[in-house]
Amino acid sequence: MTRYLWVLVTCLVSVAAAQPAAAQTAAQFEQARRYLVEQIIMPDGVKDPRVLKSMRTTPRHEFVPRDQWANAYYDMGLPIGEGQTISSPFIVAFMTEQLDPQPEDRVLEIGTGSGYQAAVLSPLVKEVYTIEIVEPLGLRAERTLKRLGFTNVFVRVGDGFQGWAEHAPFDKIIVTCSPEKVPQPLVDQLREGGLMVVPVGDAYQQTLYLLRKKDGQLEAEKLQPTLFVPMTGRADEERQQPDSQGGPGIVNGNFEQPPGDNGYVTGWYYQRLVTWETGADAPEGQHFITLRNQTPGRMAHIMQGFAADGRAVSAINASVRVKYNDARRGRGRTEIPAAVVTFYDENRKEVGMSFLGVFLGSAPWQKLTKEIRVPPQSRQAILRLGLFGSTGEVSFDDARIEPAARR
């Protein structure tokens, strides 16, 4: 399933002001897809021409509810019902490219969701076999794919942990929900030399891996930190770590842990145009991060999810240290440098948002602190730091999320 979890980049992550706010015609949808590919997906590193062509031609709006059509070509996740979301276009393109799809490949997808990821793969490979554990989603995706003419995609409702042994071995496997470890049936069903792209980890700290099967074993390459919904079914039953950090909290909020070999800042994900800095002026420790962008509309941000259960925590204290230089609004009204906390319910629907600050102009290091009410229906939240399509330079350090004292 394309479950890019609840990492909805919401209104802060607009493709551009030039994109129609409510693209409702075929020509507008086509224009929006082209802009998305050329201005967001390509600049952020996806280069495969076949993948880019599929992203330009696959009608993402057909895979989301009609009330989400106006948002279909923003680089953001969108709710698709049953507590699930469709992955952002960039992550779909990135994972597809990493899979290295070839015309004769037979691909297994774990997690059909809306069917969008399978649709993007369809023109790139021979066959796509996709499994969805949530029956209403699986049946709906099957109807959508058939209606749109994706005849080489085959949908099955079931537990993806078990794979689809009748059609194994597969040349490639793509997993769009996060197990704590790769299910052995998927390893067994991947052909020798085949590739698997899968996010692995706990509820809030995961890494997207590219795995290659060699001599029956998987060789792993870390791609980037990420955040998907945990894999359910048997994978959830075998999970050793709880799906919660026990309460609100940020990992590596002082940015003192060095980036991994892949260059990504530890503990944070969906990183765009982020530099890990060392400086004597760091407010906490010796390190901080800086986001720089000179192209209006281009994304520069960093994010981290955390537990925020409104049944247990009524408020949180959020704080961050920030400095900025020549920070200017982008072309759209939502393209502003900011630090934001967004809350989501058990169905990944946004239920609240609070700004720690908006940063325009220039200013030295300062500390922002705010007590934020946690909506009772909240179950998790995301802290977002960045320029979000605006231009200039903004630096962050000492980000903290803690439960507020009860009164």
N, C-alpha and C positions, 0 to 999 in steps of 0.2 A: 504494500500500500504506500502511496506517496504521502507519508505522514510526517511532514516536516515539523511535526509536533505543533505546538502552539506558538512557534516563533513567528508570529504574524508581525511583520514590520510596520503594520498599521499605517496610519496617515502620515507618519514621519518619513516613510520610505516611498516617496512618489517617484515614478519613472521620470517625469518632467512636466513642467507646466504646459509645455507644448502639446502633451498628449490630451485628447479630449477627456473631460471629467466623466462623461457617460457615453462611451463609444458604443453605439447601438446598431450601426450599419456594417455590412461586410467590408466596405472600403475602409471604414474607421478601424475596425478590428485588424485588418491587414496592415494598416499604417502603424498601429500601436505595436503589433508583433515585430515589425521591422525596426521600429525605434528601440524596443526592448533589447533586441539582439545586438544592434549596432552600437547602442549607447551604454548598455549595462553589461550584457553577457560577454561580448567580445573584449571590452576594455578590462574586464576583471579576469581574463585569462583563458577563456574557452576559445580554441582555435580550429578544431576539426571542422572542415567545410561541410561535411555530410551532416554532422550533428547540428550545426548552425542552420542549415537548410531545413531540417526537420523542425527545429524550434520556430522558424519563420512560418512554416506551413501548418503546423498542428494547432487546431482551434481550441485554445485553452478554455475559452469561455463556455464551450459546450460541455465541459467537465465540472462546472461549478453551478450552484443554484442560480436561477435567473436574477435574483436580487443582488448577486455578486458580480454580474457581468461588467458593471462599470469599473470594477477593480481587477478584472481578469488579467490585464497585461501590466500590472504593477509587479515589481519584484518582491512579492510577499506571499506568505501562505494565506489560504482562505478556508473558512469552514465549509465542509461538505456534508455535514450531518453525522449522527451517531458518535459525536464527540471526536471527530477526526478532521484533519485538514489536508488540503492539496499542497504539495511542496512548492516552494518558490521556484520560479523559472530558472534562476541561476543554479540552484542546487540540482535540479533535474538535468540541466545541460552539463554541469560539471561531472555528476556521477555517470551520465551516459558516455561522456568522452573518456573517462577513466576506464570504463568497461571495454573500450576499443571494439565497438560493434562491427562485425564483418558480414557481408551478404549471405554467407552460408551458415552463420551461427544459429544455434538453437539456445534461447535464453530462458532462464527461469527467474521470475520476479516474485519475491515474497512481500506481500502487501499490495493488493491491487488498488485499494482506495477508490478514487474517482475513475481510474483507468488512464489518467493522463500520461504517466511515465511509460506505460505499455504502448500508448499511442505514439509517443515520441520514438520509441524503439522500433515500432512496426516497420517503417520503410527502410530501416538500416540493417535488418537481420532477416533470416529465413522464417523463423517462428518465435513467438513469445508465449510462454506458458506462465500464467500469473495466478496466484492464490491469495484469497482474502478470507480472513477469519470471521469478519462481521457480515452475516448473510445479506442484510438489506443493501449494504454497500456493494458487495460482490455482484448481486443480481442487477443492481442499477448500472454498475460499470459495464457489465456484459451487454446490457441493452444499448447503452450509449455507443460502445465500440462497434456493435453490429450495425446500428443505425448510420454511423459515420463511415462504414465500409472498411473497417480494419479486419479483414478476413483471415489474417495470419496470427491473430491473438486469440488464445484459448483461456477461458476463465474457469476457475474452480473455487468453490467455497469450502474452506477447511483450515486446519492448523498448518501454517507454513513451516513450523518446526520440522515436520515430517517430509517436506519437499513433495515431489511428484515423481515417485519411483518409476511409474509405468513409462515415462518419457525420458528417463535418464539414459545415458549421461548427457549433461548440458555443457555447452562450450563456455557459457558465461552465466553467472548468477548475480542478481542485484537484490539487496535487502534494504527495505525502506522503513524499518522499525528496528529498535536496538535490543539485541540479546546481550546478556552479560558475557556470554562466550558463544562462539559460532556453533550452532547445532551440528552434531556429527552427521546426521542424515544429509545435510547440505554438502558437507565435505565429501561424503561418499558419492553423491550424485554429480559432483563436478568432475569433468573429464581430466585426465592427466594433461597438464599444461594449461588448463583453463583458468579463467580469472573470476574473482568474486569481489564485489564492492559492498561493504557492510559497515554500519556504525556499531561499535561495541562499547559497552560501559554501563554505568548505573543511570539513575533517573536524570541527573543534571550534569554529569561529567562523562562525555563520550568522545571517542575518536573515530573518524571515518578511515577505514583501512582499504587498501587494495591488496588482495590476497592472490597468490599464484600457487597452483597445486603442482608440486614437484616430488616425485617418488612417494606419492600418497600423502604427503604432508603439505601444510600451507606455509608459504613464505610471505611474510607480512611487510607491507610498506605503509607507514603512517602518512595520510593525506592531509587532514586538518581536524582540529577540534570541531565538534558539531553537537546538535541536539535534536533527537528524534523521540517519538513516543517509545516507551519500552515495548518489546515484543511480548504479546500475551500468549495464552494457551500454555503448552508444556514449558516453553522457555521461561514464563513467569513463575511456574511452579518450581523450577530448578534454580531460580535466582537466589544467590547466597547473600547479597547485600540488600538492605531495605530500599524501597523506591522513594526514599525521602532522606534529606539530610538531618531530619529531626526538628528542624525549625529554620527560620530565615538565616541566611548567611552567604557570604561571598568567598570564593576560593581565589587566592592570589590577588586580593584587592589592592595590595601595596606594590604589585608588579616586581617583587624582588626575585621571584623564581625566573630563571633565564628561559628564553624560548627553546623549544625542542629542536631537533635536527631539521624539522620541516620549516622552521622559522616562525612558527605561530606562537603567540603569547600563551603561556600555560594557563589553563583553567577557563579561558574565554573563547568564544566562537563567533562565526560569521564575520571574521575580521577583514576589513577592507581598508587599505592605505594606512596601516598602523605601523609605527616605528617604536621599538623598545629602546628607551634612552637611558644613558648613564649621566648623572650630573650632580655636582656639589649642591645645587639648589633644590634637589628633590626634597619635598616636604617630609617624606617618610622613607627612611633608608637611603639608598643610592640610585634607585631606578624609578622611572615613570614611563608613560606612553604618550606619544604625540601622533595626532592625525592631521594630515595635510592634504589639501585639495585646491586646485586652481581651475577646475572645470565645473561650472554650474550644472547641477543635476547628477553628478557622479557621486556614488555612495562612498562614504568614509565613516566607518563605525566599528564598534566592538560591543559584544553582548554577553550576558550570563544569566541563566535561569536559576531560580531558587524556590524552595518550598515557602508557600505563603497561604496556609490554611486558615481561612477566616473563622472557622469553628474553634480554633485553638489560640489564635493570635489576633487581637483586635486592632493593633497598630504596630508599625515598625518605625525605627529611627534609621533614616538613610542619610549618608553623608559622603562627600567626595571633595577632594581638593582639585582646583582647576586654575589654569592660566590660559590666556588666548591672545592671539595677535592678528589684527586685520581680519577678524571674522565677520563675514558678510552674508546676508540672506542669499539664497539661490533664487531661481526664477519663479518658483512656486511659493505660495504662502506657507506651506508646511516645511519648506527646505530651510531649516534653521539649526544652528549649533545648539545642542542641548544635552542634558542628562535627565533621563525619564525612567520612571518605574511604571510598568503596565501589569495589571492583574488579569487572570483568566480563571474561569470556573472549570468544573469537571468535564465539560464538553468543549474545552479549548476556546470558549467564547470570551471576548474581552468584556470585563465587568468593571474596569476602573483604570484611570491613568493619572499620574501626578508628576509634575515637573519639579526637579530639584533646582533647575536653573536654565536660562537661555542666555547664550553668550554672544554678544555683538560688540565689535570694536576691538579694543586691546585692554588687557588688565594683567597685573602680576598675580602670583599664586594667592589664592584665597580659599577658605573652607566654606562649603555650603552644607548646611544641616537642616533637615526637615523631618518632623514627625508626620507620618502618613497613615491615614486610616486604612485598614485592610477590609475590603468588602466582605460581608459574612459569607457570600457565595464563592469567594476566591479559594482556589486550591493551589495555585502556583503563580509565579510572577517572573518578569524579566527586567533586569537593569540594562538600559541602553545608554551608551556614551558615544557621542560622535558629532559630525558635521551634517550628516543626513542631506546631502545634496547642496549644501551651502559651501562657501569657499573660505580660505584662510587657514589658520593653524590653531589647534586647541590641544592642550595637554591635560592629562588626568593622573592622579595619584591617590592612594589611601581611600579607596572606595569601600564603604562599609554598609552592611544591612544587619540590623539587630532588632530583636523584639523590644518594643517600648515597654516601659514599666507600667504595670497595671495601676489604675487609679481607684 
